[in-house]
Amino acid sequence: MPLLLAPAHKDSERRLPRLQLARGEAVREDVRRFPLLLERPVPMQTAVVLTAAKIIRSSESDELRGRLFQAIDTLRDELGGRGLTCMGFPSPIVPLLIGKEKLARVTHRLLFDQGVLAFMVEFPVTPTGSSCFRLQVQAGHQPEEAREAARVIDRSIAEARAYLSTAFGSDLA
């Protein structure tokens, strides 16, 4: 049976900082408790990882990374220029602060209807009143697409605010 790293047990003769080399019953117990940790990857996962590794090692990688960061910078600049707050540092995930949950929910629906995919994050993941959208930029996105997405997001937030202020009063928008 191969050696595996497993959590240290109290009765272990050989003590390692947090892990011990284990065999036999301890390994079988860990496999029963955590079966997914020791599963072999399926062929599709392996193919994806191998393809990603080939791209990273190729000259195509620099080109893709350059296009990706051009789209990221364009989206962040457009959103910031419209008075919207992008959080964090430039990366493929652009967190956009929205604020009130009702505003985020209505805006999310408007964005979806207009073809902009934004993942909404709200309480309890964020503090109450600090909901945000998680926008994901890819190397295939063109700068003009990023500018259009920013226009749609800004317009949708404005429409959601107008709807909420007429339907529920100004304090909810």
C-alpha positions as CSV (number, residue, x, y, z in Angstrom):
1,M,0.0,0.0,0.0
2,P,1.4,3.5,-0.9
3,L,2.3,6.0,1.8
4,L,0.0,8.9,2.1
5,L,0.0,12.1,4.2
6,A,-2.8,12.0,6.8
7,P,-3.8,14.1,9.9
8,A,-1.7,13.2,12.9
9,H,-3.4,11.0,15.5
10,K,-3.0,11.4,19.3
11,D,-1.6,7.9,19.8
12,S,1.0,8.2,17.0
13,E,4.5,7.1,18.1
14,R,6.1,9.2,15.4
15,R,5.1,12.9,15.6
16,L,5.4,15.3,12.7
17,P,4.3,18.9,12.9
18,R,0.8,18.4,11.6
19,L,1.0,15.5,9.4
20,Q,2.2,11.9,9.7
21,L,3.0,9.2,7.2
22,A,0.1,6.7,7.6
23,R,-0.8,3.2,6.5
24,G,-3.4,0.7,7.1
25,E,-6.5,1.6,9.2
26,A,-5.7,5.3,9.5
27,V,-5.7,5.6,5.7
28,R,-8.8,3.6,5.3
29,E,-10.5,5.9,7.8
30,D,-9.4,9.0,6.0
31,V,-10.7,7.6,2.7
32,R,-14.1,6.9,4.3
33,R,-14.3,10.4,5.7
34,F,-12.8,12.3,2.7
35,P,-13.4,10.2,-0.4
36,L,-13.0,13.1,-2.9
37,L,-9.5,14.0,-1.8
38,L,-8.0,10.8,-3.1
39,E,-10.0,10.3,-6.3
40,R,-8.1,10.2,-9.6
41,P,-8.9,13.1,-12.0
42,V,-11.2,12.2,-14.9
43,P,-9.9,12.4,-18.5
44,M,-11.6,15.7,-19.2
45,Q,-10.0,17.4,-16.3
46,T,-6.6,16.1,-17.3
47,A,-7.1,17.2,-20.9
48,V,-8.0,20.7,-19.7
49,V,-5.0,21.0,-17.5
50,L,-2.6,19.7,-20.2
51,T,-4.0,22.1,-22.7
52,A,-3.7,25.0,-20.3
53,A,-0.1,24.0,-19.6
54,K,0.7,23.9,-23.3
55,I,-0.8,27.4,-23.8
56,I,1.1,28.8,-20.8
57,R,4.4,27.5,-22.2
58,S,3.8,28.8,-25.7
59,S,4.4,32.2,-27.3
60,E,0.6,32.5,-27.5
61,S,0.6,33.0,-23.8
62,D,2.1,36.5,-23.9
63,E,-0.3,37.5,-26.6
64,L,-3.4,36.2,-24.7
65,R,-2.2,37.8,-21.4
66,G,-1.7,41.1,-23.2
67,R,-5.2,41.0,-24.7
68,L,-6.7,40.0,-21.4
69,F,-5.1,42.9,-19.5
70,Q,-6.1,45.3,-22.2
71,A,-9.7,44.3,-21.8
72,I,-9.4,44.4,-18.0
73,D,-7.9,47.9,-18.0
74,T,-10.6,49.1,-20.5
75,L,-13.4,47.8,-18.4
76,R,-12.1,49.1,-15.1
77,D,-11.3,52.5,-16.7
78,E,-14.8,52.8,-18.3
79,L,-16.6,51.8,-15.1
80,G,-14.4,54.2,-13.0
81,G,-15.0,57.0,-15.5
82,R,-18.8,56.5,-15.0
83,G,-18.4,57.0,-11.3
84,L,-18.6,53.3,-10.4
85,T,-16.3,51.6,-8.0
86,C,-14.1,48.7,-9.0
87,M,-12.6,47.0,-6.0
88,G,-9.3,45.3,-5.7
89,F,-6.4,45.2,-8.2
90,P,-6.5,44.6,-11.9
91,S,-7.2,40.9,-12.5
92,P,-9.5,38.8,-14.7
93,I,-12.1,39.1,-11.8
94,V,-13.4,42.6,-11.6
95,P,-15.5,43.2,-8.4
96,L,-17.9,46.1,-8.9
97,L,-19.4,47.6,-5.8
98,I,-23.2,48.2,-6.1
99,G,-24.4,48.8,-2.6
100,K,-28.0,48.0,-1.6
101,E,-29.2,44.5,-2.2
102,K,-32.4,45.5,-3.9
103,L,-30.5,47.7,-6.3
104,A,-28.1,44.9,-7.1
105,R,-31.0,42.4,-7.7
106,V,-32.9,44.6,-10.1
107,T,-29.7,45.6,-11.9
108,H,-28.7,42.0,-12.1
109,R,-32.0,41.1,-13.9
110,L,-31.6,44.0,-16.3
111,L,-28.0,43.0,-17.1
112,F,-29.0,39.4,-17.7
113,D,-31.8,40.6,-20.1
114,Q,-29.2,42.6,-22.0
115,G,-26.7,39.9,-22.3
116,V,-24.2,41.0,-19.7
117,L,-23.3,38.2,-17.3
118,A,-22.5,39.5,-13.8
119,F,-22.4,37.3,-10.8
120,M,-24.1,39.0,-7.9
121,V,-22.5,38.7,-4.4
122,E,-24.6,39.8,-1.4
123,F,-25.1,39.3,2.3
124,P,-24.0,37.1,4.0
125,V,-20.9,36.9,1.7
126,T,-20.6,40.7,1.9
127,P,-21.7,43.1,4.6
128,T,-25.3,44.3,4.5
129,G,-25.6,47.1,2.0
130,S,-22.3,46.3,0.2
131,S,-23.5,43.9,-2.5
132,C,-21.3,43.7,-5.6
133,F,-21.1,42.2,-9.0
134,R,-18.3,39.8,-9.9
135,L,-17.4,40.5,-13.5
136,Q,-15.1,38.0,-15.3
137,V,-13.0,39.2,-18.2
138,Q,-11.5,36.8,-20.7
139,A,-8.7,37.1,-23.3
140,G,-11.3,36.8,-26.0
141,H,-13.1,40.0,-24.9
142,Q,-12.3,43.0,-27.1
143,P,-11.8,46.5,-25.7
144,E,-15.0,47.7,-27.5
145,E,-16.9,44.9,-25.8
146,A,-15.6,46.0,-22.4
147,R,-16.7,49.6,-23.2
148,E,-20.1,48.4,-24.2
149,A,-20.5,46.2,-21.1
150,A,-19.6,49.3,-19.0
151,R,-22.3,51.4,-20.8
152,V,-24.9,48.6,-20.3
153,I,-24.0,48.3,-16.6
154,D,-24.1,52.0,-16.0
155,R,-27.4,52.3,-17.8
156,S,-28.9,49.3,-16.0
157,I,-27.9,50.7,-12.6
158,A,-29.6,54.0,-13.5
159,E,-32.8,52.2,-14.7
160,A,-32.8,50.1,-11.5
161,R,-32.5,53.2,-9.3
162,A,-35.3,55.0,-11.2
163,Y,-37.6,51.9,-10.8
164,L,-36.8,51.4,-7.1
165,S,-37.3,55.1,-6.3
166,T,-40.7,55.2,-8.0
167,A,-41.8,51.8,-6.7
168,F,-40.5,51.9,-3.1
169,G,-39.2,55.4,-2.4
170,S,-35.8,56.9,-2.7
171,D,-34.1,55.3,0.3
172,L,-34.1,51.8,-1.3
173,A,-32.1,52.9,-4.4
